Amino acid sequence: MSILRNAIVCLEKSKIPIFKDTIISVLEDQINHDVKPKEMIANREKLVAGATALIEKEISVKKPINV
């Protein structure tokens, strides 16, 4: 449970929307970077990189095209 809580706190502190996909992205990055649950908040910048990219991609897809 602490891993999930820390993932949500990382997203919140980085001002990234808290969705299922962004939480999963943080959890995947936590595993890939081998960050222990107690170290997640201190390493939030590298843990939210994937979630940031996911949100930016979603925003760019939804932008209307000015003709």
N, C-alpha and C positions, 0 to 999 in steps of 0.2 A: 504494500500500500504506500510506503514512503516514496517509492520510485514514481508512482503515478502522481502523487501529491507534488513532488519536486518537479516533475515535467510540467505540470500546470503552473506552478510558481515561476518556472523559467519563462514560459510563454507570457505570463502576466507581466513580469518585470520587463520583458522585451517589447511589450505592447503589441503582441501578435495575437490574433483571434484564436480563441480556444475552441477548436473543433476536433472531431475524432481524428481526422487526417493529420492535423498539426501535432496532436498528442502522440500519435503513432510515429510520426517523423522524429520527434524528440527522443522517444524510447528507442528507436532504431539507431539513432546517432549515439545514444548513451551506450548501447551494446557495441557498436562499431569502434568507438573511441575508448572502450573499456574504462568508463568513468564509473566509480562507485557511487551509490546513492547519496552518501554524505557529501560527495564532491560535486554534485550536479549543479547546485546554485553557483558555486565559484567558477564553474566551467560553462556557464549558460551560453556564452557567445558562440562556442563551437557546437553546442547541442541544438541551438535554434536555427542554425544556418540552413538546414534542409527545410524547416518549416517556413522560414522567411522566403526562400526560393519558391516554395509551393504557393504561398499567398501572392507573391509578385506575379507568378505565372497566371494564377486565377484572375488577378486584376487586369493583366494585359489582355487576356482573352475576352473579358467582359467590356472593355473600353469600346465605345461606339466609334466608328470610322467616320471622320468628317470628309465629305466629298465636295 
